[in-house]
Amino acid sequence: MSALRSGLGLNTYSFIRRGPVEDCLAELQGDFGVFELVMYPGHLWPAERTGADRARLRAWLEGAGLRVSTVNMPNIDINLTAAAPEMRLHTRRLLAQIIALGGELGAEAMVVGPGKANPLFPEPRALLEDYLAAALDELLPLARAAGIALWLENMPFAFLPRADDVMGFLDRYGSAELGFVYDVANAVFIGEDPVAGLARVAHRLRLVHLSDTGRAAYRHDPVGEGIVPFAAIRAALAAVGHGREPILEIISDREPYRTARDSAGLLRAMGYGRPPGRVTG
């Protein structure tokens, strides 16, 4: 792998309405060697991919020297902790399909959104945790069978928005298999110190999402357009010994190819792409 492609991965969220995932991967394979594939109809969607389609995509990925770190579905449409049992069931079934697809593509893990509460009249926290635990009880065996891990992410709109919230649940749930995806923009937007957050999640940290945001509006902007302290975050990653490639998760329809390359260049200038220590997990 060239020096240009090493050390940083890219999430395909910005490209979900620009055609099949193969299109953006073909364009970006000279710049990134690791990708997080976003599940979205018309881009990469379980019901739209036959077994032969999946085999062809995996063969193409391997032939191009590309690696799938994770598969990820935008957690806007689904909800593992919905009040309606039908929605919880639908969400688990859909995630089961994504687990299977991710396994067939050689992904290491699926990113899991903890679930959402009604923002005006939320259910008791203990009940929401019970719903999430029941979902994991069902999904973990499927993930093991597919050869894929499950990693939970901190999300501002989730009922567990902070690092400490997710870690507290994981400690109570008790499975050492479950990892943590720490999203620095999600943390900064809600006022969490990402350096402290990374220290809190260190023993479960499997992946880091990088993008920029401010506090006034929830964003996943190009690097340099918000207040995310990227230099301090890189130092924090070195301090906890995490060396896996971070994933750029920029979400913008504004010249996404140029934006991805420019943001990667800015991060590499800060030292990203040179592993600061051993891989945790």
C-alpha positions, 0 to 999 in steps of 0.5 A: 500500500502506498504511503498516501493510502496508509493510515486513514480510512473513509466512510462513504456517507457523502456518496450514498446518493451518488450511486452504487458504492463501487463508484466512489470506491473506484474513484478513491482507491488511490487515496484510501485503502480502508473504508467504512461502508454505509448501508443505504438503498441505491448505494449498498443495501442488503435487499438489493444485493444477491449472493453473486453481487456480494461475491463480486464486490468482495472479489473486487475489493480484494483485487483492489487491495481495499479493506472494509473496516466496518459497515454502518447504517444511518441510525435515523430510520431505525431504533433498537429502543423504540416504544413500539415492539414492531419497530424494535423487531424491524430494526433487529431484522434489518441489522441482522441482514446488514450483519450478514452482508458485512460478513460476506464483504469481509468487514471487521465489525458493524457499527451499532447505534444504541437507540433513541428515546422520545425527546419530549417524554422519554421512557425510563432509562432502565427500560431503554437499557433492557430493550438494548440488551435484548437486541444485543442478546439476539444480534451477538450470536448472529454476528459471531456466526457471520464472523463480524464484531459489534461496536457501539457508538456515542451519538448525540441523538441516542439515549446514551449520548456520552462516552460514560453513558455507553461505557456504563451500559457495556459494563453492566451488560458484561460482554467483552466482545462489544467494542466502542466506536468513538466519534469525536464530532459527536462528543464535541457537539454535546460538550464532551471533552474528546480527550477525556472521552477517549481515556474513558473508553480506552479499554473498549476502543476499537475505532475512531470517527473523525470529522469537524463540528461546532456547538450551534449545529450538529455537523460532520464537516470537513476538517478545519471548519469547526472546533474539534481539537484534532491535534489534542485527539491525536495525542490522546490516541497515542496516550491510550495506545490506539493505533488503528486507522481512524475513519473520516466520516465527513457528511457533505454533498459539497465536492465530496471527493475533493473534501475527503482528500483535502481533509485527509491531507490536513490530518496527515499534516498533523501526524495522523497516518503514523500509528502512535502505538499498538492497536487496542483490541 
